[in-house]
Amino acid sequence: MIRKLAGKTRPAGRMVVHFQLRAWLLALVVSGLQLMLPPVTHSEPKTDSSWYIGRISGQSRTVYDYNSAGDYKDSDIYEYIFLRGTDLAWRHVDFYISGKMHRDLDGTSTSLADDLFAGLDDVSLTMDDYLYQAYIEGHDQAKRLRVRLGRQYVETADSLHIDGGQLMAFENGWLGGRVYFGRPVSYYSSVDGDWAGGLSLIGRPWAENQTRLTYVCYHDESVAVDDERYSLDMRQQLPWSLANRLQVSALNGRFETAGLDLFYAPAESDLDASLGVRRWGGVMGESREYSPLASVLGNREPYTYVRGTVSKSILPWLYISPGVTLRIVEGSEDLNNRDYVRYDLALACEPDKAWSASVAGEYWDVDHGDRFFGVSGEVRYRHAKIWEISAGAGYFRYVYDQYSDFEGTIDAGDVRISGDGTVFESSPDSYSYYMSVKWNVTRAVSLQLRGEIEDNSETEDLSYRGRTSVAVRF
């Protein structure tokens, strides 16, 4: 198999070997460092002037993915890498690196009309390699003051992704916070001239409480706008094994979202329950960070979202978990703004440490006649912590509308005529089957194989997928 890559012709097999060697070489280098340098002890700080290594760990996972459906075939290889160092340089330095490398072994197109398996990787401006995080952090030994530089996610700002820096101070104390600034990261559009920054204040004003106030400003040079977002996040442990979380945000001076979550989890009970309520005000910004899908999905009407779940042990080896989800739209409804109700139910049993099984089902009732029903099940056997094998199957049925400008005589029962054209009601169903095997070859190396078959009534051909994964931990 020959593939054009960066203007050169390379045999695909040689490319895969070279791809894997990079990850394995990195693992060998880091493992050698760990053997040559002494491990850290956390009893007392080191006081001498020697270079002192703490702990370095990481993982390299190589995945080969094959998909086939009729005349469409696709082979890809992925490499996922993360590397972490903690308490280095006299326990004052940490670092973290994570990323993904991807190669399409048989070529692809960015158009679904030409390639059934075209995906986000095929439209990325950064081609096949993604550096998710790569930062170094300096701190005092108690980690009360920290400075982080490099590519990173800002967790307190809804995981804002930047190339920049953060200054964090006393976040585990009574009052602390952080300041951050940098250039946004995007794999799918240019960020020339963009910048983002802000600050967060984190406090514990009373017992069992944590409150965070956050401000973010995102400048999008492509549309010459600044989106400013303010948010409040409050978590409180309550009596009677209750906990809650309150979130409120405003975007450009207008109400954006509000949410309340309640959790019930008694320490000595087999019953857990949660209830979540969200209100979205229909406000979107103009920057890519706060309106990433506006051009595709169109305007979004305000809506309320409610989700409730319960988990209960019926028998010592049998568990049941029902759930209900509601979405209620306020304003005009269309294909992008619709009410729905979703019901789901899961049963799981574990008669012993080796065997386990589960069955799950869900039903969606969406306004304008769309519906979905699905049920799936799995059986798994584990042999100690060495290997396990699992197999499962699922059935899924859809009912949805397809619009056409076709005009003529139609006598099918699933077709009706509306003012904007002919509406065909489509009801395909799908069966899927899979088997998975996982083997922990050693404590550091594991192998996983998975195969899937799907039979969809809308297509004549079966769909196949095979996935092989090798993980090396060091």
C-alpha positions as CSV (number, residue, x, y, z in Angstrom):
1,M,0.0,0.0,0.0
2,I,1.4,3.4,-1.0
3,R,0.3,6.7,0.3
4,K,1.2,10.3,-0.5
5,L,2.3,12.1,2.6
6,A,3.8,15.7,2.7
7,G,4.8,15.4,-0.9
8,K,6.7,12.1,-0.5
9,T,5.7,8.6,-1.3
10,R,6.1,6.2,1.6
11,P,5.2,2.6,2.1
12,A,2.4,2.4,4.6
13,G,4.0,-0.5,6.5
14,R,7.3,1.4,7.0
15,M,5.4,4.5,8.1
16,V,3.5,2.5,10.8
17,V,6.8,1.0,12.1
18,H,8.4,4.4,12.3
19,F,5.3,5.8,14.0
20,Q,5.4,3.2,16.7
21,L,9.2,3.4,17.2
22,R,8.9,7.1,18.2
23,A,6.6,6.2,21.1
24,W,8.6,3.2,22.2
25,L,11.8,5.2,22.1
26,L,10.3,7.8,24.4
27,A,9.2,5.1,26.8
28,L,12.7,3.6,26.9
29,V,14.4,7.0,27.6
30,V,12.0,7.8,30.4
31,S,12.3,4.4,31.9
32,G,16.1,4.7,31.9
33,L,15.9,8.0,33.7
34,Q,13.8,6.4,36.4
35,L,16.3,3.6,36.9
36,M,19.3,5.9,37.1
37,L,17.8,8.4,39.4
38,P,16.6,7.8,43.0
39,P,12.9,7.8,43.8
40,V,11.4,10.5,45.8
41,T,10.5,10.2,49.5
42,H,7.9,12.5,50.9
43,S,8.8,12.2,54.6
44,E,11.1,15.3,54.8
45,P,12.1,17.9,52.2
46,K,15.6,17.5,50.8
47,T,18.0,20.1,52.0
48,D,21.1,19.3,50.1
49,S,22.0,21.0,46.8
50,S,22.0,17.9,44.6
51,W,19.6,17.7,41.6
52,Y,16.7,15.7,42.9
53,I,14.3,13.7,40.8
54,G,10.8,13.0,41.9
55,R,8.6,10.8,39.8
56,I,8.1,10.5,36.1
57,S,5.3,8.4,34.6
58,G,3.5,8.1,31.4
59,Q,1.7,5.9,28.8
60,S,1.9,5.3,25.1
61,R,-1.1,3.7,23.5
62,T,-1.0,2.6,19.8
63,V,-4.4,1.9,18.2
64,Y,-5.1,0.4,14.8
65,D,-8.7,1.1,13.5
66,Y,-10.2,-0.6,10.5
67,N,-13.7,0.2,9.1
68,S,-15.6,-1.3,6.2
69,A,-19.0,-0.8,4.7
70,G,-19.6,-2.0,1.2
71,D,-17.2,-0.3,-1.2
72,Y,-16.0,2.1,1.6
73,K,-12.9,1.0,3.6
74,D,-10.8,3.0,6.0
75,S,-7.6,2.1,8.0
76,D,-6.1,4.5,10.5
77,I,-3.4,4.3,13.2
78,Y,-3.4,6.5,16.3
79,E,-0.8,7.1,18.9
80,Y,-1.9,8.6,22.3
81,I,0.9,9.7,24.6
82,F,1.1,11.4,28.0
83,L,4.1,12.0,30.1
84,R,4.0,13.4,33.7
85,G,6.8,14.6,36.0
86,T,6.1,15.6,39.6
87,D,8.2,17.0,42.4
88,L,11.3,17.4,40.2
89,A,14.3,19.8,41.0
90,W,14.1,19.7,44.7
91,R,10.3,19.2,44.6
92,H,9.7,22.6,42.9
93,V,8.9,21.6,39.3
94,D,6.2,19.5,37.6
95,F,5.6,19.0,33.9
96,Y,2.9,17.4,31.7
97,I,2.7,16.4,28.1
98,S,-0.2,14.8,26.2
99,G,-1.1,14.5,22.6
100,K,-2.3,12.4,19.7
101,M,-0.8,11.4,16.4
102,H,-2.9,10.1,13.6
103,R,-2.2,8.7,10.2
104,D,-4.7,7.6,7.6
105,L,-3.2,4.5,5.9
106,D,-5.2,4.5,2.8
107,G,-6.1,8.1,2.1
108,T,-9.4,9.9,2.7
109,S,-11.5,12.8,1.6
110,T,-13.0,15.7,3.6
111,S,-16.4,15.0,2.0
112,L,-18.9,12.5,3.3
113,A,-20.1,12.1,-0.3
114,D,-16.7,10.7,-1.3
115,D,-15.7,9.0,2.0
116,L,-18.2,7.5,4.4
117,F,-15.6,7.6,7.2
118,A,-14.5,11.2,6.8
119,G,-14.2,12.8,10.3
120,L,-12.8,15.8,12.2
121,D,-9.3,14.6,11.8
122,D,-9.6,15.0,8.0
123,V,-10.4,18.8,8.3
124,S,-7.9,19.7,10.9
125,L,-5.5,22.6,10.0
126,T,-2.8,20.8,12.0
127,M,-3.0,17.7,9.8
128,D,-2.5,14.6,11.8
129,D,-0.8,15.6,15.0
130,Y,-2.5,17.1,18.1
131,L,-0.5,18.5,21.0
132,Y,-3.1,18.8,23.8
133,Q,-1.0,19.9,26.7
134,A,2.7,20.7,27.1
135,Y,3.5,22.8,30.2
136,I,6.0,23.2,32.9
137,E,5.0,24.3,36.4
138,G,7.1,25.8,39.2
139,H,5.8,25.9,42.7
140,D,6.8,25.9,46.4
141,Q,6.9,22.5,48.2
142,A,3.4,23.0,49.7
143,K,2.1,24.1,46.2
144,R,0.4,27.2,47.6
145,L,2.0,29.3,44.8
146,R,2.3,27.9,41.3
147,V,3.2,29.3,37.9
148,R,2.3,27.2,34.8
149,L,3.7,28.0,31.3
150,G,2.9,26.4,28.0
151,R,-0.1,24.7,26.3
152,Q,-2.7,24.0,28.9
153,Y,-6.4,23.8,29.8
154,V,-7.8,26.4,32.3
155,E,-10.1,24.2,34.3
156,T,-11.8,27.1,36.1
157,A,-12.7,28.7,32.8
158,D,-14.7,25.8,31.3
159,S,-11.4,24.2,30.2
160,L,-10.3,27.2,28.0
161,H,-7.4,25.9,25.8
162,I,-4.5,28.3,25.5
163,D,-0.8,28.7,24.8
164,G,0.1,30.9,27.6
165,G,0.5,31.1,31.4
166,Q,-1.4,30.8,34.7
167,L,-0.5,32.1,38.1
168,M,-2.2,30.3,40.9
169,A,-2.2,31.3,44.6
170,F,-3.6,29.7,47.7
171,E,-6.4,27.8,45.9
172,N,-6.7,25.2,48.7
173,G,-7.0,27.8,51.4
174,W,-9.7,30.1,52.7
175,L,-9.3,32.5,49.8
176,G,-7.2,32.2,46.6
177,G,-7.4,32.4,42.9
178,R,-5.6,32.4,39.6
179,V,-4.8,34.7,36.6
180,Y,-4.4,33.4,33.1
181,F,-3.6,34.8,29.7
182,G,-2.6,33.4,26.3
183,R,-3.4,32.6,22.7
184,P,-6.3,30.3,22.2
185,V,-5.7,26.9,20.6
186,S,-7.8,25.7,17.6
187,Y,-7.1,22.7,15.4
188,Y,-9.8,23.6,12.8
189,S,-9.5,27.4,12.2
190,S,-6.9,30.1,12.3
191,V,-6.3,32.0,15.6
192,D,-4.0,34.7,14.2
193,G,-4.5,37.8,16.4
194,D,-6.7,36.1,18.9
195,W,-6.1,36.2,22.7
196,A,-7.9,35.1,25.8
197,G,-7.4,35.9,29.5
198,G,-9.2,36.3,32.8
199,L,-9.1,35.5,36.5
200,S,-10.8,33.3,39.1
201,L,-11.4,33.8,42.8
202,I,-11.8,30.7,44.9
203,G,-13.0,30.8,48.5
204,R,-14.4,28.7,51.3
205,P,-16.5,31.3,53.2
206,W,-18.1,28.7,55.5
207,A,-17.9,25.0,56.4
208,E,-18.4,22.5,53.6
209,N,-18.6,25.2,51.0
210,Q,-16.5,26.1,47.9
211,T,-17.3,29.1,45.8
212,R,-15.7,30.3,42.6
213,L,-16.1,33.5,40.6
214,T,-14.6,33.5,37.1
215,Y,-14.2,36.2,34.4
216,V,-13.0,35.4,30.9
217,C,-12.4,37.8,27.9
218,Y,-12.0,36.2,24.5
219,H,-10.9,38.3,21.6
220,D,-11.6,36.9,18.2
221,E,-9.6,38.8,15.5
222,S,-11.5,37.2,12.6
223,V,-14.7,39.0,13.6
224,A,-13.1,41.8,15.6
225,V,-15.1,41.2,18.8
226,D,-14.5,40.6,22.5
227,D,-16.8,38.1,24.3
228,E,-16.8,38.6,28.1
229,R,-18.2,35.9,30.3
230,Y,-18.8,35.9,34.1
231,S,-19.7,32.8,36.0
232,L,-20.5,31.7,39.6
233,D,-19.9,28.1,40.7
234,M,-20.9,27.1,44.3
235,R,-20.7,23.7,45.8
236,Q,-22.1,22.9,49.2
237,Q,-22.3,19.7,51.3
238,L,-25.6,19.6,53.1
239,P,-27.0,17.5,56.0
240,W,-28.8,14.2,55.4
241,S,-26.1,13.0,52.9
242,L,-27.1,15.7,50.4
243,A,-24.8,17.9,48.3
244,N,-25.6,20.5,45.7
245,R,-23.9,22.6,43.0
246,L,-25.2,25.9,41.8
247,Q,-23.9,27.5,38.5
248,V,-24.9,30.8,37.0
249,S,-23.2,32.6,34.0
250,A,-23.7,35.8,32.0
251,L,-22.3,36.5,28.5
252,N,-21.7,40.0,27.3
253,G,-24.0,41.4,30.1
254,R,-26.9,39.0,29.3
255,F,-28.1,36.0,31.2
256,E,-26.6,32.8,29.7
257,T,-27.1,29.8,31.9
258,A,-28.2,28.7,35.3
259,G,-28.0,25.2,36.8
260,L,-28.7,23.4,40.0
261,D,-27.7,19.8,40.9
262,L,-28.7,17.8,43.9
263,F,-27.0,14.6,44.9
264,Y,-28.1,12.1,47.5
265,A,-25.6,9.4,48.5
266,P,-25.9,8.0,52.1
267,A,-22.7,6.4,53.3
268,E,-24.4,3.2,54.5
269,S,-27.1,2.8,51.8
270,D,-27.6,1.1,48.5
271,L,-29.5,4.0,47.1
272,D,-28.0,6.9,45.2
273,A,-30.1,9.7,43.5
274,S,-29.4,12.9,41.5
275,L,-31.5,15.7,40.1
276,G,-30.2,18.3,37.7
277,V,-32.0,21.4,36.3
278,R,-30.5,23.7,33.6
279,R,-31.8,26.9,32.1
280,W,-30.2,28.3,28.9
281,G,-31.1,31.8,28.0
282,G,-30.6,31.6,24.2
283,V,-27.5,33.9,24.3
284,M,-24.5,33.2,22.1
285,G,-21.4,35.2,21.6
286,E,-19.7,36.1,18.3
287,S,-16.3,34.6,19.0
288,R,-15.4,31.0,18.0
289,E,-15.2,30.1,21.7
290,Y,-18.8,31.0,22.6
291,S,-20.6,30.4,19.3
292,P,-18.6,27.5,17.7
293,L,-21.6,25.8,16.0
294,A,-23.9,28.8,15.3
295,S,-23.2,28.7,11.5
296,V,-24.3,25.0,11.4
297,L,-27.1,24.8,14.0
298,G,-28.5,28.2,13.6
299,N,-30.1,30.2,16.4
300,R,-30.9,28.4,19.6
301,E,-34.1,29.2,21.5
302,P,-34.1,29.4,25.3
303,Y,-34.8,26.0,26.9
304,T,-35.0,24.2,30.2
305,Y,-33.3,20.9,30.7
306,V,-34.1,18.4,33.6
307,R,-32.4,15.2,34.3
308,G,-33.2,12.7,37.2
309,T,-31.6,9.4,38.0
310,V,-31.8,6.8,40.7
311,S,-29.5,3.8,41.4
312,K,-30.7,1.0,43.7
313,S,-29.6,-2.4,44.8
314,I,-32.5,-4.9,44.5
315,L,-30.4,-7.8,45.6
316,P,-26.8,-8.0,46.7
317,W,-25.8,-8.9,43.1
318,L,-28.4,-7.0,41.1
319,Y,-28.7,-3.2,40.5
320,I,-31.3,-1.1,38.8
321,S,-30.8,2.5,37.5
322,P,-33.8,4.3,35.9
323,G,-33.6,7.8,34.5
324,V,-35.7,10.5,32.9
325,T,-34.6,13.5,30.8
326,L,-36.8,16.5,29.7
327,R,-36.0,19.3,27.3
328,I,-38.6,22.1,27.1
329,V,-38.1,24.8,24.5
330,E,-39.4,28.3,25.0
331,G,-40.2,30.1,21.7
332,S,-40.6,28.9,18.2
333,E,-39.7,25.3,17.5
334,D,-37.9,24.0,14.4
335,L,-35.6,21.1,13.5
336,N,-32.9,22.7,15.8
337,N,-35.2,23.7,18.7
338,R,-37.5,20.9,19.8
339,D,-38.9,19.4,23.0
340,Y,-38.1,15.8,23.9
341,V,-38.5,13.3,26.6
342,R,-36.0,10.5,27.1
343,Y,-36.5,7.5,29.3
344,D,-33.6,5.1,30.1
345,L,-33.2,2.0,32.3
346,A,-30.2,-0.1,33.1
347,L,-29.9,-3.4,34.9
348,A,-26.5,-4.8,36.1
349,C,-25.7,-8.0,37.9
350,E,-22.4,-9.3,39.3
351,P,-22.9,-12.7,40.9
352,D,-19.2,-13.1,41.6
353,K,-15.9,-11.3,40.9
354,A,-15.4,-13.1,37.6
355,W,-18.8,-12.8,35.9
356,S,-20.9,-9.6,35.3
357,A,-23.7,-8.7,32.9
358,S,-25.8,-5.7,32.0
359,V,-28.8,-4.7,30.0
360,A,-29.7,-1.1,29.1
361,G,-32.5,0.5,27.1
362,E,-33.6,4.0,26.2
363,Y,-36.5,5.6,24.4
364,W,-36.6,9.1,22.9
365,D,-39.9,10.9,22.1
366,V,-39.1,14.1,20.1
367,D,-41.6,16.7,19.0
368,H,-42.8,16.5,15.3
369,G,-43.0,12.7,15.4
370,D,-39.3,11.7,15.7
371,R,-38.6,8.7,18.0
372,F,-35.8,6.4,18.9
373,F,-35.6,3.1,20.8
374,G,-32.5,1.1,21.6
375,V,-31.6,-1.8,23.8
376,S,-28.2,-3.4,24.4
377,G,-26.6,-6.0,26.6
378,E,-23.2,-7.3,27.6
379,V,-21.7,-10.2,29.3
380,R,-18.1,-10.1,30.7
381,Y,-15.8,-12.7,32.2
382,R,-12.6,-11.6,34.1
383,H,-9.8,-13.9,35.1
384,A,-8.1,-12.3,38.1
385,K,-6.4,-9.1,36.8
386,I,-4.8,-10.9,33.9
387,W,-7.3,-11.0,31.1
388,E,-11.0,-10.5,30.4
389,I,-13.4,-11.2,27.5
390,S,-16.8,-9.6,26.8
391,A,-19.5,-9.9,24.2
392,G,-22.6,-7.8,23.5
393,A,-25.4,-7.1,21.1
394,G,-27.8,-4.2,20.5
395,Y,-30.9,-3.3,18.6
396,F,-31.8,0.3,17.6
397,R,-34.8,1.7,15.8
398,Y,-35.2,5.2,14.5
399,V,-38.3,7.1,13.3
400,Y,-37.5,10.5,11.7
401,D,-38.7,12.8,8.9
402,Q,-36.9,13.4,5.6
403,Y,-37.9,16.4,3.5
404,S,-38.0,16.5,-0.2
405,D,-39.4,18.8,-3.0
406,F,-40.7,15.8,-4.8
407,E,-44.2,16.2,-6.4
408,G,-46.3,13.4,-7.7
409,T,-48.7,10.6,-6.7
410,I,-47.5,8.7,-3.7
411,D,-49.5,5.8,-2.1
412,A,-47.0,4.8,0.6
413,G,-48.4,4.9,4.2
414,D,-45.3,6.6,5.6
415,V,-45.5,9.7,3.3
416,R,-47.5,12.8,3.8
417,I,-47.7,16.2,2.0
418,S,-46.9,19.4,3.8
419,G,-46.7,23.0,2.8
420,D,-42.9,22.9,2.4
421,G,-42.7,19.8,0.3
422,T,-43.1,16.0,0.7
423,V,-42.2,14.5,4.1
424,F,-41.1,10.9,4.1
425,E,-41.2,9.1,7.5
426,S,-38.2,6.8,7.7
427,S,-38.0,4.0,10.2
428,P,-34.7,2.1,9.8
429,D,-33.6,-0.4,12.3
430,S,-30.1,-1.6,13.2
431,Y,-28.5,-4.7,14.8
432,S,-25.0,-4.6,16.2
433,Y,-22.7,-7.3,17.7
434,Y,-19.3,-7.0,19.2
435,M,-16.6,-9.0,21.1
436,S,-13.7,-7.6,23.0
437,V,-10.6,-9.2,24.6
438,K,-8.2,-7.5,27.0
439,W,-4.9,-9.1,28.2
440,N,-2.6,-7.5,30.7
441,V,0.6,-9.0,29.4
442,T,2.6,-7.5,32.2
443,R,2.0,-4.7,34.7
444,A,3.3,-2.3,32.1
445,V,1.9,-3.7,28.9
446,S,-1.7,-4.5,27.9
447,L,-3.3,-5.6,24.7
448,Q,-6.9,-5.1,23.6
449,L,-8.8,-6.5,20.6
450,R,-12.4,-5.5,19.6
451,G,-14.5,-6.5,16.6
452,E,-18.0,-5.1,15.7
453,I,-20.6,-6.0,13.1
454,E,-23.6,-3.7,12.2
455,D,-26.6,-4.6,10.1
456,N,-28.7,-1.5,9.1
457,S,-31.9,-2.0,7.2
458,E,-31.2,1.1,5.1
459,T,-28.1,-0.4,3.6
460,E,-27.5,-3.6,1.7
461,D,-24.1,-4.2,3.1
462,L,-22.9,-5.1,6.6
463,S,-20.6,-2.7,8.4
464,Y,-17.4,-4.1,10.1
465,R,-15.0,-2.5,12.5
466,G,-11.9,-3.9,14.0
467,R,-9.8,-2.2,16.7
468,T,-6.4,-3.2,18.1
469,S,-4.8,-1.4,21.0
470,V,-1.4,-1.8,22.7
471,A,-0.7,0.3,25.8
472,V,2.7,0.6,27.4
473,R,3.0,2.3,30.9
474,F,6.2,3.5,32.4
